[in-house]
Amino acid sequence: MTLATLFISMVVLFVLGIPIAFAIGMSSLIAILVDGDIPLTLLTQRMFFGLDSWLMMSIPLSSCRGN
């Protein structure tokens, strides 16, 4: 169920024209909220510590730069 929610929400966000970085983030947030197993405090903590990884953040954000 979670995988289907993740895939469907990502495809919908791509069709709407949302950049890849934001579509990945929003679709994973939607899937986590629908699943409901992870507490939101843990989610925000993991997201905050994920900002420290410049390499992991630069890969999806490179598509937002434009031409």
N, CA, C and O atoms as a DFTB+ gen file, in Angstrom:
268 C
 N C O
     1  1       0.810      -1.190       0.000
     2  2       0.000       0.000       0.000
     3  2       0.860       1.263       0.000
     4  3       0.573       2.220      -0.719
     5  1       1.908       1.255       0.808
     6  2       2.777       2.421       0.892
     7  2       3.519       2.655      -0.409
     8  3       3.661       3.794      -0.852
     9  1       3.984       1.595      -1.015
    10  2       4.703       1.720      -2.284
    11  2       3.782       2.238      -3.383
    12  3       4.192       3.062      -4.201
    13  1       2.559       1.768      -3.405
    14  2       1.602       2.254      -4.402
    15  2       1.288       3.732      -4.188
    16  3       1.189       4.490      -5.153
    17  1       1.131       4.146      -2.934
    18  2       0.883       5.552      -2.624
    19  2       2.061       6.411      -3.045
    20  3       1.878       7.491      -3.607
    21  1       3.262       5.938      -2.775
    22  2       4.472       6.669      -3.148
    23  2       4.564       6.824      -4.661
    24  3       4.838       7.917      -5.158
    25  1       4.340       5.753      -5.386
    26  2       4.457       5.790      -6.844
    27  2       3.373       6.664      -7.474
    28  3       3.665       7.479      -8.349
    29  1       2.143       6.500      -7.041
    30  2       1.038       7.260      -7.623
    31  2       1.187       8.749      -7.344
    32  3       0.985       9.574      -8.235
    33  1       1.540       9.095      -6.108
    34  2       1.698      10.518      -5.793
    35  2       2.875      11.126      -6.545
    36  3       2.805      12.288      -6.943
    37  1       3.954      10.376      -6.751
    38  2       5.095      10.899      -7.496
    39  2       4.726      11.121      -8.964
    40  3       5.100      12.140      -9.545
    41  1       4.003      10.189      -9.561
    42  2       3.588      10.346     -10.955
    43  2       2.654      11.546     -11.104
    44  3       2.777      12.308     -12.062
    45  1       1.729      11.718     -10.169
    46  2       0.808      12.854     -10.230
    47  2       1.577      14.170     -10.114
    48  3       1.288      15.122     -10.839
    49  1       2.542      14.227      -9.219
    50  2       3.320      15.453      -9.056
    51  2       4.187      15.733     -10.275
    52  3       4.370      16.895     -10.638
    53  1       4.724      14.700     -10.917
    54  2       5.493      14.887     -12.145
    55  2       4.599      15.415     -13.265
    56  3       5.007      16.287     -14.031
    57  1       3.381      14.885     -13.358
    58  2       2.447      15.331     -14.397
    59  2       2.054      16.795     -14.173
    60  3       1.846      17.537     -15.133
    61  1       1.954      17.202     -12.924
    62  2       1.623      18.584     -12.613
    63  2       2.783      19.541     -12.896
    64  3       2.602      20.758     -12.863
    65  1       3.957      19.006     -13.169
    66  2       5.098      19.838     -13.525
    67  2       5.929      20.315     -12.352
    68  3       6.692      21.271     -12.490
    69  1       5.804      19.684     -11.219
    70  2       6.587      20.052     -10.044
    71  2       8.011      19.521     -10.226
    72  3       8.185      18.390     -10.678
    73  1       9.035      20.316      -9.884
    74  2      10.422      19.850     -10.031
    75  2      10.691      18.557      -9.265
    76  3      10.024      18.248      -8.278
    77  1      11.675      17.818      -9.741
    78  2      11.968      16.485      -9.218
    79  2      12.235      16.491      -7.719
    80  3      11.709      15.644      -6.997
    81  1      13.039      17.428      -7.243
    82  2      13.403      17.461      -5.819
    83  2      12.176      17.624      -4.934
    84  3      12.046      16.942      -3.917
    85  1      11.284      18.516      -5.311
    86  2      10.091      18.748      -4.507
    87  2       9.092      17.615      -4.656
    88  3       8.391      17.287      -3.700
    89  1       9.011      17.010      -5.830
    90  2       8.095      15.884      -6.041
    91  2       8.520      14.676      -5.216
    92  3       7.677      13.977      -4.654
    93  1       9.818      14.433      -5.143
    94  2      10.313      13.313      -4.326
    95  2      10.001      13.561      -2.857
    96  3       9.536      12.663      -2.156
    97  1      10.256      14.779      -2.393
    98  2      10.001      15.101      -0.989
    99  2       8.537      15.040      -0.628
   100  3       8.171      14.469       0.399
   101  1       7.698      15.621      -1.458
   102  2       6.268      15.635      -1.155
   103  2       5.649      14.252      -1.267
   104  3       4.783      13.901      -0.466
   105  1       6.076      13.459      -2.247
   106  2       5.498      12.123      -2.379
   107  2       5.926      11.214      -1.228
   108  3       5.135      10.392      -0.764
   109  1       7.157      11.352      -0.767
   110  2       7.567      10.541       0.378
   111  2       6.866      11.000       1.648
   112  3       6.535      10.173       2.497
   113  1       6.632      12.296       1.796
   114  2       5.883      12.785       2.953
   115  2       4.439      12.275       2.917
   116  3       3.894      11.888       3.951
   117  1       3.829      12.271       1.757
   118  2       2.463      11.754       1.613
   119  2       2.419      10.270       1.963
   120  3       1.512       9.822       2.664
   121  1       3.400       9.507       1.475
   122  2       3.412       8.068       1.752
   123  2       3.617       7.788       3.241
   124  3       3.012       6.865       3.787
   125  1       4.461       8.572       3.893
   126  2       4.688       8.372       5.329
   127  2       3.446       8.735       6.126
   128  3       3.097       8.041       7.081
   129  1       2.778       9.813       5.747
   130  2       1.566      10.201       6.468
   131  2       0.435       9.199       6.265
   132  3      -0.341       8.948       7.188
   133  1       0.332       8.621       5.064
   134  2      -0.713       7.630       4.807
   135  2      -0.416       6.340       5.569
   136  3      -1.329       5.709       6.103
   137  1       0.853       5.947       5.622
   138  2       1.225       4.712       6.318
   139  2       1.010       4.860       7.819
   140  3       0.419       3.978       8.441
   141  1       1.478       5.959       8.415
   142  2       1.215       6.252       9.809
   143  2       2.044       5.512      10.832
   144  3       1.747       5.613      12.022
   145  1       3.079       4.764      10.435
   146  2       3.885       4.025      11.402
   147  2       4.990       4.865      12.041
   148  3       5.437       4.555      13.145
   149  1       5.425       5.903      11.374
   150  2       6.547       6.714      11.856
   151  2       6.000       7.967      12.535
   152  3       5.176       8.670      11.950
   153  1       6.445       8.259      13.768
   154  2       5.988       9.491      14.427
   155  2       6.522      10.727      13.705
   156  3       7.634      10.703      13.176
   157  1       5.751      11.789      13.681
   158  2       6.137      12.992      12.960
   159  2       7.366      13.662      13.563
   160  3       8.110      14.330      12.844
   161  1       7.600      13.501      14.868
   162  2       8.805      14.092      15.463
   163  2      10.060      13.426      14.921
   164  3      11.062      14.099      14.681
   165  1      10.020      12.124      14.728
   166  2      11.157      11.419      14.144
   167  2      11.362      11.825      12.691
   168  3      12.496      11.940      12.225
   169  1      10.271      12.039      11.985
   170  2      10.344      12.442      10.585
   171  2      11.025      13.801      10.443
   172  3      11.906      13.965       9.599
   173  1      10.628      14.770      11.256
   174  2      11.238      16.097      11.159
   175  2      12.705      16.066      11.573
   176  3      13.519      16.797      11.009
   177  1      13.049      15.240      12.539
   178  2      14.445      15.122      12.951
   179  2      15.296      14.533      11.833
   180  3      16.392      15.028      11.571
   181  1      14.821      13.501      11.180
   182  2      15.564      12.890      10.076
   183  2      15.696      13.847       8.892
   184  3      16.737      13.883       8.235
   185  1      14.646      14.620       8.620
   186  2      14.707      15.585       7.523
   187  2      15.728      16.677       7.824
   188  3      16.461      17.101       6.932
   189  1      15.780      17.130       9.064
   190  2      16.728      18.172       9.432
   191  2      18.166      17.673       9.310
   192  3      19.022      18.390       8.792
   193  1      18.444      16.456       9.777
   194  2      19.799      15.922       9.681
   195  2      20.163      15.545       8.246
   196  3      21.345      15.467       7.911
   197  1      19.176      15.313       7.407
   198  2      19.442      15.026       6.005
   199  2      19.916      16.236       5.235
   200  3      20.510      16.096       4.166
   201  1      19.661      17.435       5.762
   202  2      20.117      18.650       5.105
   203  2      21.633      18.814       5.169
   204  3      22.197      19.591       4.398
   205  1      22.297      18.102       6.067
   206  2      23.742      18.206       6.195
   207  2      24.487      17.516       5.057
   208  3      25.659      17.810       4.825
   209  1      23.841      16.623       4.360
   210  2      24.487      15.892       3.276
   211  2      24.357      16.685       1.975
   212  3      23.326      16.624       1.306
   213  1      25.390      17.417       1.625
   214  2      25.350      18.267       0.438
   215  2      25.255      17.425      -0.839
   216  3      24.549      17.807      -1.772
   217  1      25.945      16.300      -0.893
   218  2      25.927      15.468      -2.093
   219  2      24.537      14.906      -2.356
   220  3      24.067      14.922      -3.493
   221  1      23.884      14.415      -1.326
   222  2      22.554      13.844      -1.512
   223  2      21.524      14.919      -1.860
   224  3      20.538      14.632      -2.539
   225  1      21.740      16.137      -1.406
   226  2      20.806      17.213      -1.700
   227  2      21.054      17.815      -3.080
   228  3      20.120      18.301      -3.719
   229  1      22.292      17.787      -3.541
   230  2      22.617      18.440      -4.805
   231  2      22.153      17.633      -6.021
   232  3      21.935      18.212      -7.085
   233  1      22.001      16.346      -5.892
   234  2      21.605      15.525      -7.040
   235  2      20.192      15.862      -7.516
   236  3      20.031      16.177      -8.695
   237  1      19.148      15.813      -6.661
   238  2      17.824      16.155      -7.192
   239  2      17.644      17.639      -7.459
   240  3      16.856      18.015      -8.327
   241  1      18.358      18.492      -6.730
   242  2      18.199      19.925      -6.936
   243  2      18.888      20.424      -8.192
   244  3      18.664      21.565      -8.595
   245  1      19.723      19.604      -8.827
   246  2      20.389      20.043     -10.046
   247  2      19.386      20.205     -11.182
   248  3      19.646      20.954     -12.124
   249  1      18.251      19.523     -11.116
   250  2      17.249      19.667     -12.163
   251  2      16.425      20.935     -11.991
   252  3      15.742      21.342     -12.931
   253  1      16.463      21.577     -10.823
   254  2      15.695      22.796     -10.578
   255  2      16.378      24.023     -11.128
   256  3      15.772      25.092     -11.184
   257  1      17.609      23.898     -11.529
   258  2      18.411      25.042     -11.936
   259  2      17.913      25.675     -13.222
   260  3      18.008      26.893     -13.376
   261  1      17.396      24.902     -14.132
   262  2      16.903      25.416     -15.406
   263  2      18.019      25.497     -16.441
   264  3      19.144      25.065     -16.186
   265  1      17.707      26.048     -17.596
   266  2      18.697      26.129     -18.684
   267  2      19.270      27.502     -18.788
   268  3      20.116      27.755     -19.645
